[in-house]
Amino acid sequence: GQAVKGVGAEDVAARDKADSKVTLVTDSKEWPLIASVKQKDAGSFQKENEISVFLPAATLDDIKKASTVRFRYSYKDGQTIDLPLNDADLAYWRGQVE
């Protein structure tokens, strides 16, 4: 497996802590994962969630080959965030799993 910090996988306007159940989507394949979520103050009435995941070895080849990779997480209130990796972040992730 490989530990990868979610580049861009944080939100500053969050009030609630993100759920530790996250999903990595490589093209159309979904990988349910458990994340480590740290929350810290980011100003008045704002929190920042830092989400880190350990990627199982089975996901690494899919990340290398995928044309799109998305990272999905949610909050207890049901709000879901679906983040596509931009080209720079996808290149970074591919470099990390080589």
N, C-alpha and C positions, 0 to 999 in steps of 0.2 A: 504494500500500500504506500501511499504518498500523502503527506500532509500539505495542504494548499490553503493559504489564507485567501478568502474571497475578495479579490481586488474589486473595489466598487460595491461590495456587498455590505454596505452599511447605510443606515438612514439616520439623519440628524434630527428629523422632526418627530421621531418616535416618542410616544409616551409610555408604551408598554414594552416589556422585554419580548423579543421574538421567540417563537417556539423553537425548541431544539430539533424538531422533526422537519427536515428540509428535503428538497428533491433536486437532484442534478438531472438535467435533460440534455442528452447528446443526440442531435438531430431529432428523432422521434422516440428514442428509448428513454424511459424514466428509471432513475436510480434513487430509491428512498434511502436517505442517510440520516445519521444523528450528528448534530453539530454542537460545538461548544459556543455558547453565547455569553458575551460579556457586555454589560451595559454601564455607561458612565455618563455623567452630566456633560451637556454640551451647550450650556447657557440657560437663560431663563425659560423654564417650562419645557426644556428640550432634553432629550436623551440621545445618546449615540449607541447603536448596537453593533458590536464587532462579532462577526460570525466566522468561525473556523471549522473546517471539516477535514476528516481523514478520508481520503479517497481509496476505496478497495482496489486491489490490483486489477480486478476485472474491468474497472472503468477506464484505465489508462489508455488502452488501445483505442477505445471509443473516442476519448478526448482528442487523441492524436489525429484521428481520421475525420472527425465531425466537421461539418461546414458551419453548424451553429451549436453553441452550448448555452444553456439557460440555467439559472439558479433560482429556485422558487422557495419562499418561506412565508410563514403567516404569523398572525398574532391571535391571542385568545379571543378577540372580538370578531374573528372571522376574516379580517382583511388579509388578502394575499398579495404578496409582492413577487412579480415574475421579472427577473432581470436577465436580459440577453447579454452575453459578454460581447463587448465591442471588439474590433479587429486587434487592437493593441492588447487588451486583456486576454483574448483567446491565444494570441502569440505567446504571451507571458505564461499562461497555463501550459501550453504545449511544451515550452522550454523547461518548465518545472517537472514535467512527467517524462522527459526523455531519459 
